Amino acid sequence: MKRVPKSLISKLEQREQNNSLRKLALPNHLIDFASNDYLGFSKSEAIFNETHSYLIDNSILQNGATGSRLLSGNHSVYKEAENYIAKFHQVESALIFNSGYDANVGFFGAVPQRNDIILFDELSHASIRDGIQLSNAKSYKFQHNDFEDLERLIQNLRPKTQDLKSIYIVTESVFSMDGDTPNLEELVQISNKYNCFLIVDEAHALGVFGDPEVSGGEGLVQMLGLQDAIFARIVTFGKGLGCHGAAILGSQKLVDYLINFARSFIYTTGLSPHSVATILVGYQHLETEKEALKQLRENVIHFNQEINILGLKQLFVRSKSAIQSAIIPGNQKVKSIAHQLQEKGFDVKAILSPTVPEGQERLRFCLHSYNSKEEISEVLGLLSTFVF
């Protein structure tokens, strides 16, 4: 059937007029400043080969999970991987989901109850927002990383909600579009003060933040020693770990609840044994490949030094993470500069509205352990000539 509803055609045409129509692009051979593969694990031959050996050594010759984990898909690799993850993150229990999106939709769609309240940072990821929409709880956003606004909301809502059960506070340790981080210590204090439950999405912190002398890459929560103060953490594996999937970290009771009530966990085929084995081996490498984390941190420092030297600091959102965003308003302008950088051999992506608010369009630079300091200096030098 070739007919398409006129309303869909109209929306596509509007995107084209706004220079915001999304299209799929094939992989390229440009210098990578676009992917979330912060430590280069997705291209690691060692991880690839060790995963294969693990499956062979354990006589796991199976391509698919065969069903949901509650039916036939809970193969033996899951238990080993989840135990390893829980120990690594110093938490009671971990539950693997098929993706970060599934984890957030499953958590927020199931955990907050009717008469509960969810307070979420206004820049929270789309998967968090979609999960909140599935919840029966009431939700309110607070201004980005503004904890005075958060406290004001709590104080205003508590007296008006006689049947209130629980308040959930939601944030990210590294925000995906800005690359900035909240003051988690202050957020824990507020959460404790008002007896709230704190949830932190660590998607862009796993493999990036941590003490390489201890383990490395555990995320910002553990780096700050706050793991016992967090009700739930969401870690995803498609970024710093270089594979696929996600896990929710928390108490055994929380995991038991999710197994029984999280629809995105219950009603989907599980990950294949190969996918889960890759997660396990990826975590093992995260514990041993401390040099990659050290190199990534040095690259972040070098990047920030260079934007100061080149007079670019005013363009960039302040960030100590692997995500560095230069605000260049206007879809057409930011697309043009991204295209010029790509023509010079650097894969830098433009982030357009409506993905970000109009006027907040940006170039998003993702840094990696395998970027050289010379590449960083060159791409920023080019940016300064294209912008000024």
RAJOZI-V620671 format. One record per residue. N is the residue number from 1. PHI is phi in degrees with one decimal (none if undefined). OMEGA is omega in whole degrees, 0 to 359 (none if undefined). Layout:
# RAJOZI-V620671
N,PHI,OMEGA
N,PHI,OMEGA
This chain:
# RAJOZI-V620671
1,none,185
2,-95.4,180
3,-69.6,178
4,-129.9,179
5,-53.7,182
6,-60.4,180
7,-63.1,179
8,-71.5,178
9,-60.0,181
10,-61.7,180
11,-67.3,177
12,-64.7,180
13,-63.9,178
14,-64.8,177
15,-62.5,179
16,-62.1,180
17,-64.6,181
18,-89.7,184
19,56.4,183
20,-125.9,180
21,-72.0,181
22,-83.9,176
23,-139.7,178
24,-83.2,179
25,-115.1,177
26,-76.2,177
27,-57.8,179
28,-124.9,181
29,-112.6,178
30,-77.9,177
31,-68.6,193
32,-78.4,167
33,-125.6,186
34,-124.0,187
35,-80.2,175
36,-91.5,183
37,-81.5,194
38,-59.1,183
39,-106.7,180
40,75.5,183
41,-66.3,183
42,-65.5,181
43,-106.9,184
44,-75.8,176
45,-66.5,180
46,-63.5,179
47,-64.8,179
48,-59.0,183
49,-70.0,180
50,-68.4,175
51,-63.2,179
52,-61.5,180
53,-63.6,179
54,-59.5,181
55,-64.8,180
56,-65.8,182
57,-62.2,181
58,-100.5,177
59,53.7,178
60,-101.1,182
61,-108.7,188
62,-142.4,184
63,-84.3,185
64,-128.3,181
65,-77.2,178
66,81.3,179
67,172.8,176
68,-67.9,181
69,-66.4,179
70,-82.0,178
71,-108.4,184
72,-122.3,190
73,-96.2,183
74,-90.0,183
75,-67.7,191
76,-63.3,183
77,-65.1,180
78,-56.0,184
79,-61.4,180
80,-64.5,182
81,-65.9,182
82,-67.1,176
83,-64.9,180
84,-64.7,181
85,-62.8,180
86,-60.9,179
87,-65.8,181
88,-60.4,184
89,-94.2,176
90,54.2,182
91,-135.5,184
92,-66.8,186
93,-153.3,177
94,-136.6,179
95,-130.4,182
96,-81.6,173
97,-114.3,184
98,-70.8,179
99,-162.1,175
100,-63.4,178
101,-62.0,178
102,-60.3,181
103,-64.3,181
104,-69.1,178
105,-63.3,180
106,-65.6,182
107,-65.8,187
108,-74.5,176
109,-75.3,187
110,-115.0,192
111,-79.3,179
112,-65.1,186
113,-105.4,174
114,-55.5,184
115,77.4,169
116,-78.8,178
117,-127.5,175
118,-113.0,176
119,-112.4,187
120,-125.1,176
121,-60.1,185
122,-63.1,178
123,-101.1,179
124,-60.9,184
125,-61.2,181
126,-56.9,180
127,-66.4,175
128,-67.0,180
129,-62.4,180
130,-64.7,177
131,-64.2,179
132,-62.1,179
133,-63.4,179
134,-82.3,184
135,-82.2,173
136,-87.3,180
137,-79.1,173
138,-84.7,183
139,-132.7,180
140,-142.1,178
141,-97.7,173
142,-112.7,183
143,-60.7,189
144,-54.4,178
145,55.0,181
146,-105.3,187
147,-83.8,170
148,-66.7,177
149,-65.1,178
150,-62.1,180
151,-62.7,178
152,-59.8,178
153,-61.3,181
154,-60.6,183
155,-65.4,180
156,-74.3,186
157,-82.4,186
158,-57.7,182
159,-67.3,184
160,-88.0,186
161,-120.1,186
162,-66.9,183
163,-93.8,184
164,-59.4,177
165,-98.0,186
166,-141.0,173
167,-114.5,177
168,-109.0,176
169,-107.7,187
170,-124.0,175
171,-149.1,174
172,-120.6,178
173,-78.3,171
174,-138.3,182
175,-81.6,194
176,-68.0,181
177,-97.6,181
178,-99.0,181
179,77.8,181
180,-88.9,185
181,-131.5,175
182,-80.9,173
183,-81.0,186
184,-67.7,178
185,-62.7,179
186,-65.8,180
187,-65.5,176
188,-63.0,179
189,-60.9,179
190,-64.7,180
191,-60.5,179
192,-68.6,182
193,-59.0,184
194,-106.9,177
195,57.9,180
196,-97.7,175
197,-107.0,185
198,-100.3,178
199,-118.8,181
200,-125.7,174
201,-87.2,184
202,-108.4,185
203,-52.4,185
204,-99.7,177
205,-107.3,179
206,-62.6,181
207,84.7,183
208,-112.6,181
209,-105.6,180
210,151.6,180
211,-94.6,182
212,-63.3,179
213,-77.6,180
214,-96.8,177
215,-140.7,176
216,103.4,174
217,78.8,183
218,-70.9,183
219,114.2,185
220,-72.9,181
221,-58.0,181
222,-71.7,178
223,-59.2,179
224,-92.0,179
225,70.2,185
226,-105.6,189
227,-60.0,182
228,-78.4,182
229,-98.7,185
230,-104.2,179
231,-69.2,180
232,-151.8,172
233,-119.4,174
234,-113.1,175
235,-115.9,179
236,-118.0,191
237,-106.2,182
238,-84.2,182
239,-118.3,183
240,-61.4,181
241,-88.2,172
242,72.0,179
243,-131.2,184
244,-151.3,179
245,111.3,181
246,-160.7,175
247,-144.7,171
248,-102.3,183
249,-108.5,179
250,179.6,180
251,-75.3,177
252,-63.6,179
253,-63.8,177
254,-62.8,179
255,-63.3,177
256,-58.8,180
257,-64.7,181
258,-63.1,179
259,-60.5,183
260,-91.3,190
261,-129.4,181
262,-80.4,188
263,-64.7,180
264,-71.9,173
265,-90.6,187
266,-70.9,192
267,-105.0,176
268,-147.3,174
269,-65.0,181
270,-68.9,174
271,-66.2,179
272,-69.0,175
273,-54.9,180
274,-63.0,180
275,-63.0,182
276,-71.1,177
277,-64.3,177
278,-64.7,176
279,-60.4,181
280,-60.0,181
281,-66.3,177
282,-59.5,178
283,-64.1,178
284,-61.0,178
285,-72.0,178
286,-61.7,179
287,-76.4,187
288,-106.7,184
289,-90.1,183
290,-70.5,182
291,-65.9,180
292,-64.7,178
293,-63.8,179
294,-62.1,180
295,-65.9,177
296,-61.5,180
297,-61.2,178
298,-64.7,179
299,-68.0,177
300,-63.1,178
301,-62.3,181
302,-62.4,179
303,-59.1,181
304,-67.9,175
305,-64.6,182
306,-67.3,180
307,-68.2,173
308,-68.9,182
309,-61.6,184
310,-86.9,179
311,72.3,182
312,-99.6,189
313,-56.9,183
314,-67.1,179
315,-79.0,193
316,-96.6,169
317,-69.0,181
318,-64.4,184
319,-151.6,173
320,-111.2,181
321,-100.5,179
322,-80.5,179
323,-104.6,180
324,-127.5,187
325,-117.2,176
326,-101.6,182
327,-78.3,179
328,-133.2,188
329,-59.5,177
330,101.8,181
331,-58.3,184
332,-65.5,183
333,-65.6,184
334,-69.7,175
335,-64.0,180
336,-64.5,180
337,-68.4,177
338,-60.5,180
339,-63.3,179
340,-64.6,178
341,-66.0,179
342,-65.7,177
343,-64.4,178
344,-88.7,173
345,102.1,183
346,-115.8,180
347,-85.9,176
348,-118.5,186
349,-101.8,172
350,-87.2,175
351,-105.5,190
352,-104.0,166
353,-76.0,17
354,-93.1,176
355,-59.2,170
356,-117.1,181
357,-60.0,177
358,-58.1,184
359,92.4,179
360,-113.7,177
361,-58.0,190
362,-156.7,163
363,-94.5,182
364,-110.1,178
365,-95.2,174
366,-102.6,182
367,-96.2,184
368,-137.5,177
369,-65.4,184
370,-93.0,171
371,-73.6,176
372,-86.7,177
373,-63.6,178
374,-65.5,178
375,-64.2,179
376,-63.5,180
377,-63.1,183
378,-68.8,183
379,-67.0,178
380,-72.4,175
381,-61.9,177
382,-64.4,180
383,-58.2,182
384,-63.8,179
385,-76.5,181
386,-80.2,184
387,-86.8,186
388,-97.4,none
